[in-house]
């Protein structure tokens, strides 16, 4: 008789797999300035070092989730970790930006294979709602902590080692996690064997890939440019084709009728909004810490720890509270707390704002993020059957990635437009046009201009440029925060209006997903 795996060890293995993928989200960003020097990377190439990963990740999530449902989640998880870790390790040897971009795209493939399987395996192992809520709460806490710890880990590695260490580290760590998964995660096999939906696989990848690509490029091309509008129109066309194809398919990859269930659709919208604010927040606050406060990348990461801790607390507590008092109340409260943070931060932001105040504000935000994301994820996974848990998890992951990409693009565009506009009006007229153009690129570039002027014996002009750039940055940061706050507030209203308080309890409801047939069942073991 096969010995049943230990639930705690199973949980640890899956959380570590999730942690690796989330850590990469912000870890690589801190290495971008170094890549400019070491690989002579242009701004466009630096952007694609980040975006190649996100683009492939987003495009293949739904397909990977569906394939894991069909062929087995444990195998897909281990294969994904192997692809992710190998591509990252080899990427550390890249000799040019184009090589590194290619390896980053391969890492995105590995991430797409890995991430949906972690959540699907969790919900297959922890079948009662209380257990599922606890495990998803820990899964959500892991995601928040990893995103916040990325700058800390990256800053530490860059301080002591070369840029390659950012990529080398994922190789051996992925190998360790693969071993843990092999030892402690049981194989899952669906009771119902679904036929492959080739049309759904193709159309979902095309829709997500084109949509994310268009969002990534929109700030540079212009949101109302012909290229951007054409991209959004084509993505909408692919989405419509996907919906029509899935409604007609005898065995669809994603049953689009699920979106009629507010437990699924309203919760998915809440996750999208939560990650819109999270990645927008990380984008804004890391620049504020480094360019305005003068923190190093490592120090900036350390100063983000209040967010990491409070997201972890909010996620674990939030899912338990959702079981007791209802998902609607907890998710609405979480989004409201995020809105409070952004409006509070926008009203206070200045170069001299005390870190104690910022830390309290970040705790408010982190709790709001945790109370939103994990309970909404539990609602999504409770609405799908176990035989479709992989694609259900992929929908949840897609909303996270889409929300985060939108957050950076929209908030970044608002900030960049206002920053540049303020410089147009306030930069000293005597500043040479080439230096003025350089200062418009970013507040970091403006800081370099100020340093250059000071080094060439013009301290008064240097101080004027520095003061003007910081003022323009604060203006863009403040308005960008208001935009994020309005989005979070709108999300709170939508959650209060449409998200059900509790899952249906009548016979046949999907509150407790069906149990998969697997080697070494763990559903009845104590956690």
C-alpha positions in Angstrom: 0.0 0.0 0.0 1.3 3.4 -1.0 2.1 5.6 1.9 0.1 8.8 2.0 2.2 11.9 1.7 2.4 14.4 4.6 0.1 17.4 4.1 2.5 19.9 5.6 5.4 18.7 3.3 3.1 18.8 0.3 2.0 22.3 1.2 5.7 23.4 1.6 6.7 22.0 -1.8 3.8 23.7 -3.6 4.3 27.0 -1.8 8.0 27.0 -2.7 7.2 26.5 -6.3 4.8 29.4 -6.2 7.3 31.5 -4.3 10.0 31.1 -7.1 7.7 32.3 -9.9 6.5 35.3 -7.9 10.0 36.2 -6.7 11.1 36.6 -10.3 8.4 39.2 -10.8 10.4 41.9 -9.0 13.8 40.3 -8.6 15.1 41.0 -12.1 13.9 44.7 -12.1 16.7 45.7 -9.7 19.4 44.4 -12.1 18.3 46.6 -15.0 20.7 49.5 -14.4 23.6 47.0 -14.1 22.5 45.4 -17.4 22.8 48.8 -19.0 26.5 48.9 -18.1 27.5 45.3 -18.4 25.6 44.3 -21.6 25.3 47.8 -23.2 21.5 47.3 -23.2 19.3 50.0 -24.6 16.1 51.2 -22.8 14.0 49.2 -25.3 16.1 46.1 -24.7 15.8 46.5 -20.9 12.0 46.7 -21.2 11.9 43.5 -23.1 14.1 41.7 -20.6 11.1 42.2 -18.3 8.3 42.0 -20.8 9.4 38.9 -22.8 8.9 36.9 -19.6 5.5 38.5 -18.9 4.3 38.2 -22.5 5.0 34.4 -22.8 3.8 33.8 -19.2 0.4 35.5 -20.0 0.0 34.0 -23.4 0.4 30.4 -22.3 -1.3 30.4 -18.9 -4.7 29.1 -20.0 -3.2 26.6 -22.4 -0.9 25.2 -19.7 -3.6 25.0 -17.1 -5.8 23.1 -19.6 -3.0 20.7 -20.5 -2.2 20.1 -16.9 -5.9 19.1 -16.3 -5.6 16.7 -19.3 -2.2 15.1 -18.7 -1.5 15.6 -15.0 -0.6 18.5 -12.8 2.4 17.1 -11.0 4.1 16.3 -14.2 3.4 19.7 -15.6 4.6 21.4 -12.5 7.9 19.5 -12.5 8.5 20.1 -16.2 7.7 23.8 -15.7 10.2 24.1 -12.9 12.8 22.4 -15.0 12.3 24.7 -17.9 12.2 27.8 -15.7 15.3 26.9 -13.7 17.3 25.8 -16.7 16.5 28.8 -18.8 17.3 31.1 -15.9 20.7 29.5 -15.1 21.7 29.5 -18.8 20.5 33.1 -19.0 23.2 34.1 -16.5 25.8 33.3 -19.2 24.1 35.5 -21.8 26.6 37.7 -23.7 24.1 40.1 -25.2 20.7 41.6 -24.5 19.0 39.6 -27.3 20.3 36.3 -25.8 19.0 37.3 -22.4 15.6 38.3 -23.8 15.3 34.8 -25.4 16.1 33.1 -22.2 13.6 35.3 -20.3 10.9 34.2 -22.8 11.8 30.6 -22.0 11.5 31.4 -18.3 8.0 32.7 -19.1 7.1 29.3 -20.6 8.4 27.5 -17.5 6.4 29.9 -15.3 3.2 29.3 -17.3 3.6 25.6 -16.9 4.4 25.8 -13.2 2.1 28.4 -11.7 -1.5 27.1 -12.4 -0.5 23.6 -11.3 0.5 24.8 -7.8 -3.0 26.2 -7.0 -4.8 23.3 -8.7 -2.8 20.7 -6.7 -3.5 22.6 -3.5 -7.3 22.6 -4.1 -7.2 18.9 -5.0 -5.4 18.0 -1.8 -7.3 20.3 0.6 -10.9 19.6 -0.2 -13.0 21.0 2.7 -13.6 24.7 2.5 -11.8 25.5 5.8 -8.7 23.6 4.7 -8.9 25.1 1.2 -9.2 28.6 2.6 -6.2 28.1 4.8 -4.0 26.6 2.1 -5.0 29.4 -0.4 -4.4 32.0 2.2 -0.9 30.7 2.6 -0.5 30.5 -1.2 -1.6 34.2 -1.4 0.7 35.2 1.4 3.6 33.5 -0.3 2.9 35.5 -3.5 2.8 38.9 -1.7 5.9 38.1 0.3 7.8 37.0 -2.8 7.0 40.1 -4.7 8.1 42.3 -1.8 11.2 40.3 -1.2 12.3 40.4 -4.8 14.1 43.8 -4.5 15.8 42.7 -1.2 17.2 39.5 -2.7 18.1 41.2 -5.9 19.8 44.1 -4.1 21.8 41.7 -1.9 23.0 39.6 -4.9 24.0 42.7 -6.8 25.9 44.1 -3.9 28.0 41.0 -3.4 28.1 39.3 -6.9 27.6 40.0 -10.6 24.4 40.5 -12.4 24.5 36.9 -13.5 23.8 35.8 -9.9 20.3 37.1 -10.3 19.7 34.3 -12.9 22.0 31.6 -11.6 20.2 31.4 -8.3 17.0 30.0 -9.8 18.8 27.0 -11.3 19.8 25.0 -8.1 16.8 26.3 -6.2 14.4 25.0 -8.9 16.2 21.6 -8.7 15.6 21.4 -5.0 11.9 22.2 -5.4 11.6 19.6 -8.1 12.9 17.0 -5.7 10.4 18.1 -3.0 7.5 17.9 -5.5 8.6 14.5 -6.6 8.8 13.2 -3.0 5.8 14.8 -1.4 3.2 15.8 -4.0 0.9 13.0 -5.2 0.1 12.5 -8.8 -3.4 13.7 -9.9 -5.5 12.3 -12.6 -9.0 13.4 -13.5 -11.9 11.2 -13.2 -13.1 12.5 -16.6 -10.6 12.5 -19.4 -11.3 15.6 -21.5 -10.4 15.8 -25.2 -7.9 18.5 -26.2 -9.6 21.7 -27.3 -7.1 22.9 -30.0 -9.2 25.9 -31.0 -9.4 27.1 -27.3 -5.7 26.6 -26.8 -4.8 28.6 -29.9 -7.3 31.4 -29.4 -6.6 31.9 -25.7 -2.9 32.2 -26.3 -3.5 34.7 -29.1 -5.9 36.8 -27.1 -3.8 37.0 -24.0 -0.5 37.4 -25.8 -1.8 40.2 -28.1 -3.6 42.0 -25.2 -0.6 42.0 -22.9 1.7 43.0 -25.8 -0.5 45.9 -26.7 -0.7 47.1 -23.0 3.1 46.9 -22.7 3.6 49.0 -25.9 0.8 51.4 -25.3 2.7 53.9 -23.1 5.4 54.3 -25.8 3.1 54.3 -28.8 0.3 56.2 -27.1 -2.9 54.8 -25.8 -4.9 56.4 -28.6 -2.5 55.6 -31.4 -3.5 53.6 -34.4 -1.2 50.7 -33.4 -2.6 50.6 -29.9 -6.3 50.8 -30.9 -5.7 48.2 -33.6 -4.0 45.9 -31.1 -6.9 46.2 -28.6 -9.5 45.7 -31.4 -7.7 42.6 -32.6 -7.5 41.2 -29.0 -11.2 41.9 -28.6 -11.8 40.0 -31.8 -9.8 37.0 -30.6 -11.7 37.1 -27.3 -15.0 37.0 -29.1 -13.8 34.2 -31.3 -12.6 32.3 -28.2 -16.0 32.7 -26.4 -17.9 31.6 -29.6 -15.6 28.6 -30.1 -15.8 27.5 -26.4 -19.6 27.7 -26.4 -19.8 25.5 -29.5 -17.0 23.0 -28.5 -18.3 19.7 -27.3 -15.6 19.6 -24.6 -14.4 23.2 -24.1 -11.1 24.1 -22.5 -12.9 26.8 -20.4 -16.6 26.7 -19.9 -17.4 30.4 -20.4 -20.7 29.9 -18.7 -18.7 30.0 -15.5 -18.5 33.8 -15.8 -22.3 33.9 -15.1 -21.4 32.8 -11.6 -20.5 35.9 -9.6 -18.3 33.8 -7.3 -16.1 33.3 -10.3 -16.4 36.5 -12.4 -16.7 39.1 -9.6 -13.9 37.5 -7.7 -11.7 37.5 -10.9 -12.4 41.2 -11.3 -11.4 41.8 -7.7 -8.1 39.9 -8.2 -7.4 42.0 -11.4 -7.9 45.2 -9.5 -5.9 44.0 -6.5 -2.9 43.3 -8.7 -3.4 46.5 -10.7 -2.8 48.4 -7.4 0.0 46.1 -6.2 2.3 46.3 -9.2 1.4 50.0 -9.6 2.4 50.5 -6.0 5.7 48.6 -6.4 6.4 50.6 -9.5 5.8 53.9 -7.8 7.3 53.3 -4.4 10.6 51.8 -5.5 11.3 54.9 -7.6 10.3 57.1 -4.7 12.7 55.3 -2.3 15.6 55.2 -4.8 15.4 58.5 -6.6 13.7 60.8 -4.0 14.9 59.3 -0.7 18.3 58.1 -2.1 18.0 54.5 -0.9 20.1 51.8 -2.6 18.2 48.9 -4.3 18.8 46.7 -1.3 17.7 49.4 1.2 14.6 50.1 -0.9 13.7 46.5 -0.7 14.2 46.4 3.1 12.0 49.4 3.5 9.2 47.5 1.7 9.1 44.8 4.4 6.0 46.2 6.1 4.1 45.4 2.9 5.4 41.9 2.8 4.5 41.1 6.4 1.1 42.7 6.2 0.2 41.0 2.9 1.1 37.7 4.6 -1.1 38.4 7.6 -4.0 39.7 5.5 -3.9 36.7 3.2 -3.9 34.1 6.0 -6.5 35.9 8.2 -8.6 37.0 5.2 -9.4 33.5 3.9 -10.4 32.4 7.4 -12.6 35.4 7.9 -14.2 34.9 4.5 -15.4 31.4 5.6 -16.9 32.9 8.8 -18.4 36.3 7.8 -18.5 36.0 4.0 -16.3 36.7 1.0 -18.2 39.8 0.0 -17.5 41.7 3.3 -13.8 40.7 3.4 -12.9 41.5 -0.2 -14.8 44.7 -0.1 -13.0 45.8 3.0 -9.7 44.8 1.4 -10.2 46.9 -1.7 -11.5 49.8 0.5 -8.2 49.7 2.5 -6.2 49.8 -0.7 -8.1 52.9 -1.7 -7.6 54.5 1.7 -3.8 53.9 1.4 -3.5 55.5 -2.0 -5.6 58.6 -1.1 -3.7 59.0 2.2 -0.3 58.6 0.4 -1.2 61.0 -2.3 -2.1 63.7 0.2 1.1 63.3 2.2 3.8 62.4 -0.3 6.9 64.7 -0.2 10.7 64.2 -0.1 10.6 64.8 3.7 7.7 62.5 4.6 8.8 60.5 7.6 9.4 56.8 7.0 7.3 55.9 10.1 4.2 57.4 8.4 5.0 55.6 5.2 5.4 52.3 7.1 2.0 52.6 8.6 0.5 53.5 5.2 2.2 50.4 3.7 0.7 48.2 6.5 -2.8 49.5 5.6 -2.1 48.7 2.0 -0.6 45.3 2.6 -3.6 44.2 4.8 -6.0 45.4 2.1 -4.1 43.5 -0.5 -4.1 40.3 1.5 -7.8 40.6 2.4 -8.7 41.0 -1.2 -6.5 38.6 -3.2 -6.5 35.4 -1.2 -10.3 35.3 -0.4 -11.1 36.2 -4.0 -8.9 33.4 -5.2 -10.6 30.9 -2.8 -13.9 32.0 -4.3 -12.7 31.4 -7.8 -11.3 27.9 -7.0 -14.5 27.0 -5.1 -16.6 27.8 -8.2 -14.8 25.3 -10.5 -14.8 21.5 -10.3 -11.6 19.6 -9.5 -11.4 18.2 -13.1 -11.0 21.8 -14.3 -8.9 23.1 -11.4 -5.9 23.7 -13.7 -7.7 26.0 -16.1 -9.6 27.6 -13.1 -6.2 28.4 -11.5 -4.9 29.7 -14.9 -7.9 32.1 -15.1 -7.0 33.4 -11.6 -3.3 33.7 -12.6 -4.2 35.4 -15.8 -6.2 38.1 -14.0 -3.3 38.7 -11.7 -0.8 39.1 -14.5 -3.2 41.2 -16.6 -4.0 43.4 -13.6 -0.3 43.9 -12.8 0.6 44.7 -16.4 -2.2 47.2 -16.6 -1.2 48.7 -13.3 2.3 49.4 -14.3 1.3 50.6 -17.8 -1.6 52.9 -16.7 -0.1 54.3 -13.6 3.3 54.6 -15.3 1.8 56.5 -18.2 -0.1 58.9 -15.8 3.1 59.6 -13.9 5.3 60.0 -17.0 2.9 62.4 -18.7 2.6 64.6 -15.7 6.3 64.5 -14.9 7.2 65.5 -18.4 4.5 68.2 -18.5 5.7 69.7 -15.2 9.3 69.8 -16.4 8.2 71.6 -19.6 6.9 74.4 -17.5 9.5 74.5 -14.7 13.0 73.6 -15.9 15.4 76.6 -16.1 15.4 78.2 -19.5 19.2 78.3 -19.5 19.5 74.5 -19.4 20.9 73.2 -22.7 18.3 71.4 -24.8 20.2 68.1 -24.8 20.3 68.1 -21.0 16.7 69.1 -20.8 15.7 66.2 -23.1 17.7 63.8 -20.9 16.0 65.1 -17.8 12.6 64.4 -19.4 13.3 60.6 -19.6 13.0 60.0 -15.9 13.7 61.4 -12.4 16.8 59.2 -12.3 18.1 60.7 -15.6 17.3 64.2 -14.2 19.4 63.3 -11.1 22.3 62.4 -13.4 21.9 65.8 -15.2 22.0 67.5 -11.8 25.2 65.6 -10.9 26.8 66.4 -14.2 26.1 70.2 -13.8 27.5 70.2 -10.3 30.6 68.4 -11.4 31.2 71.0 -14.1 31.0 73.9 -11.6 27.4 75.0 -11.9 25.9 74.1 -8.5 23.0 76.6 -8.6 21.7 75.3 -11.9 22.2 71.7 -10.7 20.2 72.4 -7.6 17.4 74.0 -9.6 17.2 71.0 -11.9 17.2 68.6 -9.0 14.4 70.6 -7.2 12.3 70.8 -10.3 12.6 67.1 -11.1 11.7 66.1 -7.6 8.7 68.4 -7.6 7.6 67.0 -11.0 8.1 63.4 -9.7 6.0 64.1 -6.6 3.2 65.6 -8.7 3.1 62.6 -11.0 3.4 60.2 -8.1 0.5 61.9 -6.3 -1.9 61.9 -9.2 -0.9 58.3 -10.1 -1.8 57.3 -6.6 -5.2 59.0 -6.9 -5.8 57.0 -10.1 -4.9 53.8 -8.3 -7.1 54.8 -5.4 -10.1 55.5 -7.6 -9.7 52.0 -9.3 -9.5 50.3 -5.9 -12.6 52.3 -4.7 -14.5 51.3 -7.8 -13.5 47.7 -7.2 -14.8 47.9 -3.6 -18.2 49.1 -4.9 -18.3 46.3 -7.5 -17.4 43.6 -4.9 -20.1 44.9 -2.6 -22.7 44.8 -5.3 -21.9 41.6 -7.1 -19.7 39.2 -5.1 -21.7 36.6 -3.2 -21.2 36.5 0.6 -21.0 32.7 0.8 -21.0 29.7 -1.7 -24.3 27.9 -2.3 -25.0 25.1 0.2 -27.6 23.1 -1.6 -26.8 19.6 -2.7 -24.6 19.5 -5.8 -23.0 22.8 -5.1 -19.3 23.0 -5.8 -18.2 24.3 -2.4 -16.1 21.2 -1.9 -14.5 20.3 -5.2 -14.7 16.7 -6.3 -11.8 14.5 -5.3 -9.4 13.4 -8.0 -8.1 9.9 -8.4 -4.4 10.0 -7.3 -1.6 7.9 -5.9 -1.4 8.4 -2.2 -4.6 10.2 -1.3 -4.1 13.0 1.2 -7.6 14.5 1.6 -8.3 12.8 4.9 -5.0 13.6 6.7 -4.8 16.4 9.3 -3.0 19.5 8.3 
